[in-house]
Structures are given as C-alpha cells and as structure tokens.
Amino acid sequence: MSSLKSKFAEKAVPVAAEVKSLFKDHGNTVIGQVTIESVIDGMKGIPALLTLTSKLDAQEGIRFRGYSIPELQEKLPKLSPQDEPLPEGLFYLMLLGEIPTLADVQEISKEWKQRAVVPQSVYKVLDALPMDSAPMADFSVGILALATESKFLQAYNAGVGKKDYWDSYYEDVMNFIGQLPVIAAYIYRKHYFNGNVIAADPSLDWSANLAHMMGYDDPEIYKLFRLYLTIHADHEGGNVSAHAAHLVASALSNPYYSYAAGMLGLAGPLHGYANQEVIAWIQDMIKEIGTESPTKQQIHDFCEKTIGAGRVIPGYGHAVLRKTDPRFEAQREFAGKYCKGDSLIQIVNDLYEVVPPILGGLGKVKNPWPNVDAYSGSLLMHYGIKEAPFYTVLFGVSRALGVLASMLWDRALGLQIERPSSYTLEWFKEKAGL
Ligand code: CMX
C-alpha cells in the first residue's frame, strides 16, 4: 500500500466514527432553517452537505482545510522559493488535512505519472467525435470512456462490502487524476494542432506536464499552470460541479461517471464556461470599439450595453462570495509580476474599476466583485494559449483534485444516497398561507 493510501486509511477510521456518532447521537440537532426564498433561490445558504476539503467564506473567500490562498502559497511545498506551490501538495492537504513535505509531494507526482496510462479505446472515442464538438463535451465523453478502467466498478461487481468501497475508489481517484491531463492535452492538440500529440515528459510535475503536452514549455508557463491548477481545485461542496459529482456518486456511480456529470455542470455559462465567455466578451468589446486599448469610459459604455441587452457581465458576481475573489487577487498579483504591458490584461484591470459600481448601481446584484473567471483567460492569452473554448477544460482538470478527494471521503465515511424532497406549487402556497 502506498504511503498516501495508508495515511488516508488511518485518518478515515476515526473520522468515520465521529460522523457515525454525529448521526446517531446528535441527528436531531437543528442546524439551519429552510425558507421559501431559499428553495426558489437555488437552495443557497441551506447547510446541506458535509465537505471536508474546503470551506468558502462570503467575505474572506476559500480556505482549503483552513488555509487561505496566500497561506498556501507560503506553506505548501514548491520546487523553488520563487515558484508557486505544486497542486500535488494541495491534494495531499485536502485529503489528509495536513501540510505535506516536499518528499510527500514528489511521491504523489511520481505516482500520478505512473498512473497516467490512457487506454487506446479512449483515444478512439475522442477521435470519433466531430471537430465542431465543444472541448468540454469531448472532455466529458473522454472521462466516460475511461470508466471501463474503473477499479471501483470491478470491485462492486465482484461483490465488495460497503466498508471497503473506499479502497478501490482510492485507486480510481489516483489513476483518474494521473489520466486527466493526458486526455485534456489530447483534446487540445486534436482541436488546435491537427492531432499532433506531444508525449509526457517524465521529469516534469503534474502541472508542468500538462503545459508541456499542450505544447508550451516555458518556466513561467509552468509556474502559471501550478498556480492555475491550485486555485481552481476546490470551492467547498455546494458549487454546481462539485455538487453534481457528489450527487451522482451518492448513487454509487463510479468516480468517472460522477465526475463527468460534474463537468457537464462546469460547462454552463453561470459556472466554469464564464472563463471562456469573459475572453469572447472582451474580444467583442475590442471589435466594437475598434481599439485594443479602450478608455475606461468606452469600457463603461460597453458594460452598460451588455446589461441593457439583459445579459450578465461574465466573470463578475458570485452565489456565495461578497468580496473580490482571492483567486482573482492571486492571478492579478501574478500578472503584476510577469505580464506587464499586456493590453488585454490592462482591460481586465480596468474592468475591475469600472464594473463593480455599475453592478452595485443595479441594486439587485448581491456581489458586484470579480470572481476567478474574470482573470484566468487573460493570463492564458498572454502566454499564447488563445483557444478560449478550451479554457473550461483546464478548470475541469484542476477541480478534479478537490471533488475527487471529497468523493473519496464520501465513500470512506459511508455517506448515504442523496435524496432531498420536492413539493408541488400548491404545497408551497399552502405553507405561505395563500
Ligand atoms: N452581471 C449582471 N447581472 C448580474 C451579475 C452580473 N455579473 N451577477 C448577478 N446578476 C444579476 C442576476 O442575474 C440576478 O438578476 P435577476 O434577479 O434579474 O435574475 C440578480 O443580479 C441577483 O443575482 P445574485 O443573487 O447576485 O447572483 P446569483 O447567486 O443568482 O448568481 C452568478 C451568481 C455567479 C451566477 C451571477 O453572479 C452571474 O451570472 N455572474 C456572471 C457569470 C459568472 O461569472 N459565472 C462564474 C461564477 C464563478 C464560477 O462558478 O466559475
């Protein structure tokens, strides 16, 4: 058994006992209230999920096992002091709740490389998809095609007992994370480089290898990918992609099916698709105004026009956050260090001044501040990765770290099938006294 797996097994036993006792001895404790508004407004604010890996605070932003992004940048192992942390370390932290050593992280890097084997059948499925299929559709299909490899599916079909579900699940999770960059890069090269595939470089870490297989070999891009794949990794359990995956997994669907469901949610414009829409929207702005360096007044007028057309400003607003997203801040800091004089990044920075007062002035937007998607595309564009329809796939590679760690915990804790209740309109009206 690998040391990560045995450490997880050791951790899981007492935590599972705690959860069991919460259920048995404190099951009647009331922890929140449900109003008609909370149901119609998308169940926001209802405490309904148990997620160990991270917690989102409306004012402060995301904390992974209690650590903010700046704290992670300081504490997680890096390849050099000036570098960004390796997402391998964040996975270790999310899984075990402890900051790893560099040796722990390098062991995970090595293991994911060994497990990054994608069967030929998956490439055949991807090759059969038409060229006008969206990269996110390809990504989800590729993930589904990987399910034939599922160790959990095999173990379940062989009759494994409930208390051992986590064991084969662990194997799937680790294989899957190893395989994901290979599939993502294959889709990228298929769509944009005539299928001219680049093999993995065994000397590189998980993030740098993804950049390398996509065709980008620059130490600064490697650094950007380490940052990108760290900050997108998790956003507690209630966001659409994490929740969809968790829900499907609660029916004991294997991790591949479950994560594919999550990715179909990530592909929606109100969620991860926003990272490509931001770029398409700015490109429309540039085209319409006729300059790559619009004034703030021109940017303001374009934003007003977008809102006037009944559309949202992509990259702004959030269902939980009520301040600027710290993931936006981390990217802005990176751009300030490495991407000076970039006109697209200048527009993104100007939007940060222009958009919040406009959204605030509407009186209905709960959070006028930017989210993670407002910045990420401009950084990728800066380094020559200009294919915006692919951006959500990169988000999806990263999000696997948190979502799969959570799903593994779900199985180790023996969480039950999810099944909230739904009611008719008459029932709600009756409750409202109408
Ligand atoms: N531009 C214009 N209007 C906005 C807005 C924005 N960026 N954000 C919210 N609003 C509007 C809503 O559409 C809603 O209008 P109606 O009442 O007319 O329907 C009103 O303000 C209230 O919405 P809210 O309670 O503030 O926001 P929600 O929790 O309902 O939605 C979100 C959150 C992210 C879907 C929304 O802010 C939005 O559409 N943002 C733009 C898309 C985006 O960037 N999504 C990515 C989020 C991060 C991620 O998951 O990747």
Residues whose N, C-alpha, C, O or C-beta is under 5 A from the ligand:
A	BS01	CMX	P269 L270 H271 G272 A274 R311 V312 I313 P314 G315 Y316 G317 H318 A319 K364 V365 K366 N367 N371 D373
